Amino acid sequence: MQTWATVNRPEALMKDWRVPREADARRIRQVRGDICNDHVSLDGHTQINFCSNDYLGFSQNVQVCEAIAEAASRYGVGAGASPLITGYTEIHEALEEALARFTGRDCALVFSSGYLGNLGCITALAERTDTILEDRLNHASLLDAVSLSGANRKRYAHADFEDAARLMSTDVALLVTEGVFSMGGDIAPIRELAELAHANGALLMCDDAHGLGVLGEHGGGVLEDAALGQGEVPLLVGTLSKALGAQGGFVAGPHGLMEHLLQYARTYTYDTALAPPLAAAALESLQLLESEPEHLERLRGNIDYFLQCAQQKTLPLMPSRSAIQPLLVGKASAALAISQQLREKGFAVSAIRPPTVPEGSARLRITLSACHTHAQIDKLIEVLGTSDKLLT
Ligand SMILES: Cc1ncc(COP(=O)(O)O)c(C=O)c1O
């Protein structure tokens, strides 16, 4: 059959439109229907959701939803323009001030996603003649940002401070790490990296997308947990799309650096500003995080409970005290099979496979939320405990 593609595309380009041949590597989507607390409907099957990054359940919080509706009626649904034209509203300004206060930084700049925050920040700061040192398993947005910057790249072994120290040199302008790693749930050796950066005159950048709203006494993330301020870690990147339950991203840091980003971050200048209702939602979530500590307490209680039960069943936990609790499986096919078994028993747990994680380290990425009950965690652990693929 002749399609538009076969008629119009030269053969050379057609080759690029391929999908992975191995079934294990192919990505598929499931259509999500309603979501209600800890339940999600995927392809029409209602399941208990153990794969969302909405760690505090704020994406469905009544006050957050009301803030969205009110902001839409005041400012419109979309921002209508870049923040440097007319897209920067009072809500964006209030959100940036709240984020700066919350993170203990001079100021914050809100981007329309965390991905674009990372791209904008690194490309605005690094020149082709600079060197960037980064964790080998950093998130794709950080890896892509370094590639796009054209800077010389050095990658140290995952979360390995000694390897970072071995590769450090005086030409390193930026040292880049995640705070809580998105696919492992483990935490960067952030104190040691801060000392290393300081001793070598490099700027330390920490993307704590998965630590904010989860770790630290007030949910201030890995940096609050390690008592590291702006002086030690000048650049903090966060997302509004995980514990804050909304969408968007931000970079927070000293005045001078933030002003530089405002002038030169191309993903800030040439992107429509974050939709005002989403900025309002993130602001409301941030206020809830500060005024209602019970959400964070419930999440912490669930993480502790999961760890305790999983240890009793000797499940192959990876080292993590965050809301991301992966179980190491190894083969992609086995991870997919367990994920399917879980789905049949009513649990949504995603199988994470290469190239997202290194070859041979496919895993089940279980994420906990403040909405889960202990009974749901018990049931999940019980089902996992019966999986022969997981225990052999
Ligand atoms: C560590 C990390 N950084 C950045 C991002 C991108 O954030 P966003 O989803 O807001 O674009 C993600 C999201 O998956 C992430 O895990």
The ligand as an SDF file (V2000), in Angstrom:
LIG
                    3D

 16 16  0  0  0  0  0  0  0  0999 V2000
   15.5950   14.2870   37.4580 C   0  0  0  0  0  0  0  0  0  0  0  0
   14.6260   14.9140   36.5220 C   0  0  0  0  0  0  0  0  0  0  0  0
   14.9000   16.1290   36.0340 N   0  0  0  0  0  0  0  0  0  0  0  0
   14.0590   16.7480   35.2040 C   0  0  0  0  0  0  0  0  0  0  0  0
   12.8940   16.1520   34.7940 C   0  0  0  0  0  0  0  0  0  0  0  0
   11.9940   16.8520   33.8300 C   0  0  0  0  0  0  0  0  0  0  0  0
   10.9950   17.4970   34.5180 O   0  0  0  0  0  0  0  0  0  0  0  0
    9.6240   17.8550   33.8020 P   0  0  0  0  0  0  0  0  0  0  0  0
    8.8210   16.6220   33.7810 O   0  0  0  0  0  0  0  0  0  0  0  0
    9.0620   18.9390   34.6460 O   0  0  0  0  0  0  0  0  0  0  0  0
    9.9690   18.3200   32.4350 O   0  0  0  0  0  0  0  0  0  0  0  0
   12.5440   14.9010   35.2750 C   0  0  0  0  0  0  0  0  0  0  0  0
   11.2690   14.2850   34.8700 C   0  0  0  0  0  0  0  0  0  0  0  0
   11.0450   13.2130   34.6110 O   0  0  0  0  0  0  0  0  0  0  0  0
   13.4410   14.2530   36.1540 C   0  0  0  0  0  0  0  0  0  0  0  0
   13.1760   13.0270   36.6150 O   0  0  0  0  0  0  0  0  0  0  0  0
  1  2  1  0
  2  3  1  0
  2 15  2  0
  3  4  2  0
  4  5  1  0
  5  6  1  0
  5 12  2  0
  6  7  1  0
  7  8  1  0
  8  9  2  0
  8 10  1  0
  8 11  1  0
 12 13  1  0
 12 15  1  0
 13 14  2  0
 15 16  1  0
M  END
$$$$
